[in-house]
Amino acid sequence: MARKPTGKPTGRPPRDFDKKIFEGLCHVQCTVNEIEAILHADQRTIDSWCNREYGEDFNTVYKRFAEGGKASVRRNQINLSKTNSSMAIWLGKILLGQRDPQEEDNSRAMGRVLGLLDRAKAIEVASAPQENVTNSHNTDEKNVRKSHIVEKTNTKS
């Protein structure tokens, strides 16, 4: 800091923060706004303090200490999974890429059901008297036209 001819320094003295508090805030992944509110300083002041104390900018320091917080959360989740089966299942899906077998089976089952419905309609049409086939076919065409008109009006709005 430059000094006046009288020997007194010029400008405001630099702010100093408690390193443990700052590192703890980063560790629990507080947002920048929360850190600013707790330390009663804006980001530029915190950034210049980080440059003085750590020799790195705020973002780099924050990322370094926040990673330690993530490890702590993961450790707690793994400990919790020993007593909580839901947590164990969730961790298996996230960390190990495991999936519920029913997710795959549901799509296959739905395909089978739709195929059976198509077959049932074909059998129904084949076994129906000839007059009703014509009438039901005309009714189906009218319903298709009506639904097509309704879809067009819905897309316009």
C-alpha positions as a printed NumPy array, in Angstrom:
array([[  0.   ,   0.   ,   0.   ],
       [  1.336,   3.409,  -0.944],
       [  2.093,   5.858,   1.832],
       [  1.475,   9.572,   2.112],
       [  4.414,  11.873,   2.815],
       [  3.203,  11.866,   6.436],
       [  3.884,   8.114,   6.646],
       [  0.249,   7.039,   6.919],
       [ -1.042,   4.487,   4.404],
       [ -3.563,   5.542,   1.746],
       [ -6.82 ,   3.781,   1.022],
       [ -8.89 ,   1.388,   3.007],
       [ -7.071,  -1.459,   4.766],
       [ -7.741,  -4.892,   3.235],
       [-10.49 ,  -7.034,   4.805],
       [ -9.485, -10.177,   6.568],
       [-11.717, -13.216,   7.103],
       [-11.43 , -16.323,   9.239],
       [-10.071, -19.073,   6.991],
       [-11.908, -21.841,   8.865],
       [-15.264, -20.11 ,   8.45 ],
       [-14.662, -19.488,   4.746],
       [-13.489, -23.051,   4.118],
       [-16.46 , -24.407,   6.09 ],
       [-18.901, -22.356,   3.986],
       [-17.332, -23.733,   0.824],
       [-17.356, -27.23 ,   2.306],
       [-21.146, -27.159,   2.836],
       [-21.48 , -25.66 ,  -0.664],
       [-23.004, -22.326,   0.263],
       [-23.819, -20.138,  -2.71 ],
       [-21.759, -17.04 ,  -3.45 ],
       [-24.629, -14.863,  -2.208],
       [-24.756, -16.775,   1.086],
       [-20.994, -16.447,   1.571],
       [-21.221, -12.718,   0.841],
       [-24.038, -12.326,   3.394],
       [-22.258, -14.297,   6.12 ],
       [-18.902, -12.542,   5.634],
       [-20.542,  -9.126,   5.07 ],
       [-18.506,  -8.515,   1.932],
       [-19.047,  -8.484,  -1.808],
       [-17.497, -10.979,  -4.207],
       [-14.675,  -8.652,  -5.303],
       [-13.533,  -8.27 ,  -1.699],
       [-13.712, -12.024,  -1.118],
       [-11.886, -12.646,  -4.404],
       [ -9.03 , -10.292,  -3.491],
       [ -8.807, -11.921,  -0.029],
       [ -8.579, -15.358,  -1.697],
       [ -5.768, -14.054,  -3.916],
       [ -3.859, -12.824,  -0.853],
       [ -4.467, -15.919,   1.316],
       [ -4.431, -18.783,  -1.192],
       [ -2.752, -17.26 ,  -4.246],
       [ -5.8  , -18.288,  -6.35 ],
       [ -9.078, -16.669,  -7.348],
       [-12.342, -17.311,  -5.479],
       [-13.768, -19.794,  -8.012],
       [-10.717, -22.06 ,  -7.847],
       [-10.599, -21.998,  -4.04 ],
       [-14.354, -22.565,  -3.781],
       [-14.222, -25.603,  -6.086],
       [-11.37 , -27.135,  -4.116],
       [-13.155, -26.908,  -0.762],
       [-16.586, -27.772,  -2.175],
       [-15.212, -31.087,  -3.479],
       [-14.385, -32.022,   0.102],
       [-18.023, -31.36 ,   0.974],
       [-19.213, -33.673,  -1.791],
       [-16.998, -36.434,  -0.44 ],
       [-18.497, -35.898,   3.007],
       [-22.044, -36.156,   1.652],
       [-21.169, -39.331,  -0.253],
       [-19.605, -40.874,   2.859],
       [-22.744, -40.079,   4.876],
       [-24.99 , -41.535,   2.151],
       [-23.001, -44.753,   2.076],
       [-23.223, -45.035,   5.858],
       [-26.963, -44.38 ,   5.682],
       [-27.36 , -47.055,   3.002],
       [-26.315, -49.668,   5.564],
       [-29.605, -49.122,   7.427],
       [-31.853, -47.63 ,   4.744],
       [-32.614, -49.881,   1.778],
       [-34.032, -47.005,  -0.296],
       [-30.723, -45.17 ,  -0.031],
       [-28.845, -48.34 ,  -0.988],
       [-31.023, -48.784,  -4.083],
       [-30.632, -45.123,  -5.064],
       [-26.85 , -45.265,  -4.659],
       [-26.748, -48.43 ,  -6.738],
       [-28.603, -46.676,  -9.534],
       [-26.491, -43.508,  -9.386],
       [-23.015, -44.873,  -8.694],
       [-23.186, -48.303, -10.319],
       [-25.632, -47.636, -13.157],
       [-28.046, -50.288, -11.924],
       [-31.656, -50.199, -13.143],
       [-34.961, -51.671, -12.109],
       [-35.729, -54.687, -14.299],
       [-39.381, -53.639, -14.493],
       [-38.462, -50.517, -16.467],
       [-37.302, -52.704, -19.361],
       [-40.119, -55.236, -18.922],
       [-42.822, -52.547, -19.001],
       [-41.99 , -51.468, -22.537],
       [-41.911, -55.068, -23.771],
       [-45.188, -55.87 , -22.027],
       [-46.828, -52.794, -23.531],
       [-45.747, -53.923, -26.996],
       [-47.242, -57.359, -26.385],
       [-50.538, -55.863, -25.167],
       [-50.807, -53.634, -28.227],
       [-50.084, -56.599, -30.493],
       [-52.806, -58.643, -28.781],
       [-55.278, -55.779, -29.15 ],
       [-54.523, -55.564, -32.872],
       [-55.062, -59.328, -33.243],
       [-58.334, -59.162, -31.291],
       [-59.611, -56.365, -33.547],
       [-58.658, -58.361, -36.64 ],
       [-60.46 , -61.451, -35.327],
       [-63.511, -59.365, -34.401],
       [-63.667, -57.811, -37.852],
       [-63.207, -61.204, -39.542],
       [-65.917, -62.899, -37.489],
       [-68.49 , -60.079, -37.744],
       [-71.32 , -60.315, -40.341],
       [-70.568, -58.604, -43.651],
       [-73.186, -55.799, -43.157],
       [-71.836, -54.812, -39.756],
       [-68.301, -54.759, -41.074],
       [-69.287, -52.127, -43.621],
       [-71.223, -50.12 , -41.057],
       [-68.502, -50.341, -38.424],
       [-65.896, -49.433, -41.049],
       [-67.897, -46.327, -42.014],
       [-68.321, -45.421, -38.331],
       [-64.585, -45.852, -37.767],
       [-63.846, -43.583, -40.743],
       [-66.207, -40.936, -39.359],
       [-64.54 , -41.16 , -35.938],
       [-61.102, -40.864, -37.528],
       [-62.238, -37.805, -39.486],
       [-63.761, -36.248, -36.357],
       [-60.621, -36.87 , -34.307],
       [-58.483, -35.456, -37.13 ],
       [-60.632, -32.301, -37.213],
       [-60.436, -31.987, -33.425],
       [-56.631, -32.362, -33.553],
       [-56.375, -29.659, -36.194],
       [-58.483, -27.235, -34.149],
       [-56.465, -28.007, -31.004],
       [-53.17 , -27.307, -32.75 ],
       [-54.442, -23.967, -34.09 ],
       [-55.273, -22.643, -30.602]])
